[in-house]
Amino acid sequence: MQGKFITFEGPEGSGKSTQIHRLVERLEAEGLKVSCTREPGGTATGEAVRNLLQHNAAGEPLADRAELLLFTASRAQLVDQIILPALERGEWVVCDRFIDSTLAYQGYARGMELATLDAINAFAIYGRKPDLTILLDLDVETGFERLRERYAGREESHDRFERESMEFHQRVREGYHTLAQKEPGRFRTVDSSRPVVDVSADIWQAVKETLLS
């Protein structure tokens, strides 16, 4: 029996890592085998690409099309090595970001043609979309306040995307809203400005209603 595929999306600071961890624990408590991964990354190749994309590891500015294709290369490797094999084994897969991040960041925020992005995404994933996408929605100002708190007193600093303008990130958020409206059957939007336990409860309800009923 095929497993289920859940992705988490959202603007910067929306709390994806925390909520993914809580959901994976809940699914495992239900006796389910779960593979947890992330984009870009999740494989040795993907993690090398992540370093290029987020931390300017090559030491030169990335052209927009190069950025897009690096994300897509990491995604194709992740689908081949991790996601499809796990689903075929009947496992559940929970992924931090996937195809919708490309549409929100490179499409709605950078202004690249959505039809082109859809075609490139489809090629990279063999057409295997998530069964459920959790969109953790948060206003941009609150998200960046959370980032300031996260980095306070730490050597780690904002990555390349977190250093984009507030206007860029507002376009990202609006893009996510548009994507959720286009595919209401796949997306569940959760207000992540609330306490962690309340957000987790809504996520679990969405999983139960769509995948465990």
C-alpha positions in Angstrom: 0.0 0.0 0.0 1.3 3.4 -0.9 2.2 5.8 1.9 1.1 9.3 2.4 3.0 12.5 1.5 2.7 15.6 3.6 4.5 18.9 2.9 4.8 22.0 5.1 5.0 25.5 3.5 5.0 29.0 4.9 6.9 32.3 5.0 10.0 32.8 7.1 9.6 32.3 10.8 6.3 30.5 10.5 7.4 27.6 12.8 7.6 24.8 10.3 10.4 22.9 12.0 8.6 22.9 15.4 5.3 21.7 13.9 6.9 19.1 11.7 8.7 17.6 14.7 5.4 17.5 16.6 3.5 15.9 13.8 6.1 13.3 13.1 6.0 12.3 16.8 2.2 12.1 16.7 2.2 9.9 13.5 4.8 7.6 15.0 2.7 7.3 18.2 -0.1 6.1 15.9 2.2 3.3 14.8 3.1 4.7 11.4 6.5 4.6 9.9 7.6 8.1 9.0 10.4 9.6 6.9 11.1 13.2 7.6 13.1 15.3 5.2 13.6 18.9 3.9 14.2 21.1 0.9 16.6 22.0 -0.3 18.5 19.1 1.2 17.6 15.6 2.4 20.4 13.9 0.5 24.1 14.4 0.3 23.7 16.2 -3.1 20.8 18.2 -1.8 22.7 19.4 1.3 25.5 20.6 -0.9 23.0 22.5 -3.1 21.5 23.9 0.1 24.8 25.4 1.1 25.1 27.0 -2.3 21.6 28.4 -2.2 21.3 29.6 1.3 24.9 30.6 2.2 26.5 31.7 -1.1 29.0 28.9 -0.8 30.3 29.5 -4.3 31.1 33.1 -3.5 29.2 34.7 -6.3 25.7 36.0 -6.9 23.2 33.5 -8.2 21.3 34.3 -11.3 17.5 33.7 -10.9 17.4 30.9 -13.4 20.4 29.2 -11.8 18.7 29.5 -8.4 15.6 27.8 -9.8 17.5 25.0 -11.4 19.5 24.3 -8.3 16.4 24.0 -6.3 14.9 21.7 -8.9 18.1 19.5 -9.0 17.9 19.1 -5.2 14.2 18.2 -5.5 14.8 15.6 -8.2 17.5 13.9 -6.1 15.2 13.9 -3.0 12.3 12.5 -4.9 14.4 9.7 -6.5 16.4 8.8 -3.4 14.0 9.4 -0.5 10.4 10.3 -1.2 9.3 7.8 -3.8 11.1 4.8 -2.3 9.6 5.6 1.1 6.1 5.9 -0.3 6.5 2.7 -2.2 7.4 1.0 1.1 4.1 2.2 2.6 5.8 4.9 4.8 4.5 8.4 5.4 6.8 11.2 4.2 6.8 14.6 5.9 8.8 17.3 4.0 9.8 20.8 5.0 9.1 22.7 1.8 8.5 21.3 -1.7 7.1 22.4 -5.1 5.0 25.3 -3.7 8.1 27.0 -2.3 9.4 27.3 -5.9 6.1 28.9 -7.0 5.9 31.3 -4.0 9.6 32.4 -4.0 10.7 32.1 -7.6 7.3 32.7 -9.1 5.2 35.1 -7.2 8.2 36.9 -5.5 10.8 36.8 -8.2 8.3 37.1 -11.1 9.3 34.0 -13.0 6.6 32.6 -15.3 4.4 30.2 -13.4 3.7 27.9 -16.3 7.4 27.3 -16.8 7.8 26.6 -13.0 4.9 24.1 -13.1 6.5 22.3 -16.0 10.0 22.1 -14.3 8.4 21.0 -11.1 6.4 18.3 -12.8 9.6 17.0 -14.5 11.5 16.9 -11.2 8.8 15.0 -9.2 7.4 12.7 -11.8 4.1 14.4 -11.3 3.9 13.2 -7.6 2.3 16.0 -5.7 1.8 15.9 -2.0 -1.4 14.4 -0.6 -1.7 17.2 1.9 0.1 20.6 2.2 0.0 22.4 5.5 0.5 26.2 4.9 1.5 27.8 8.2 0.4 31.4 7.6 2.0 34.3 9.5 2.4 38.0 8.8 5.8 39.0 7.6 6.6 41.4 10.5 5.9 38.7 13.1 7.9 36.2 11.2 11.0 38.5 11.1 10.6 39.3 14.8 10.8 35.6 15.5 13.9 35.4 13.3 15.5 38.2 15.3 14.8 36.3 18.5 16.2 33.1 17.0 19.5 34.6 16.0 20.0 36.8 19.1 23.3 36.0 20.7 24.2 33.3 18.2 27.0 33.2 15.6 24.5 32.0 13.0 23.0 34.8 10.9 20.2 35.3 8.4 20.5 33.2 5.2 20.3 34.6 1.7 16.5 34.4 1.5 16.0 35.9 4.9 18.0 38.9 3.8 15.6 39.7 1.0 13.4 42.8 1.4 10.1 42.9 3.3 8.3 43.5 0.0 9.8 40.3 -1.4 8.5 38.3 1.6 5.1 40.0 1.4 4.9 38.7 -2.2 5.9 35.2 -1.0 3.0 35.2 1.6 0.5 36.5 -0.9 1.7 33.9 -3.4 1.0 31.1 -0.9 -2.5 32.5 -0.3 -3.1 32.3 -4.1 -1.8 28.7 -4.3 -4.0 27.6 -1.4 -7.0 29.1 -3.1 -6.2 27.3 -6.4 -5.9 23.9 -4.7 -8.2 23.9 -1.7 -8.4 20.1 -1.8 -4.7 19.8 -1.1 -3.9 22.8 1.1 -4.9 23.4 4.7 -4.0 26.9 5.9 -3.3 27.2 9.6 -2.7 30.5 11.5 0.7 30.0 13.1 0.6 33.2 15.1 -1.1 31.3 17.9 0.5 29.1 20.7 2.3 26.0 19.4 -0.1 23.6 20.9 -3.1 25.2 19.2 -1.3 25.2 15.8 -0.4 21.5 16.4 -4.0 20.7 17.2 -5.3 22.2 13.9 -2.6 20.4 11.9 -3.5 17.1 13.5 -7.2 17.7 12.8 -6.4 18.4 9.1 -4.3 15.2 8.9 -7.1 13.1 10.5 -9.8 14.6 8.2 -7.8 14.2 4.9 -5.6 11.2 5.4 -6.7 9.1 8.3 -10.5 9.1 7.9 
